[in-house]
Amino acid sequence: MSEELERLRATVRELEAELKSLHQVDPQTKSLLEEVRAEIEAKLHGSAAESPARELLSTRLSAAAERMETTHPTLFGLVTRLADALAQLGI
């Protein structure tokens, strides 16, 4: 499992870098990605409380990815990888 977590951490770092370089993502999508990134970081550091009422992070990321598939292919790839990794970890 530590290998999966390390890949997840690396992908989160890639997402952070990509988000910093984006200038043409709609504010709603960028906000969602920032929120999900922060939640992932909190879970990786063990400081996030479980919230059963919220959708799984992987589900929310998949929805965000659909909106950017054609406009931001690099970001789409990162978000898809994150969603897959989170789903494998049950997050």
ABEGO torsion letter per residue (X at the ends): XAAAAAAAAAAAAAAAAAAAABAABBAAAAAAAAAAAAAAAAAAAGABBBBAABBBAAAAAAAAAAAAAAABAAAAAAAAAAAAAAAAAGX
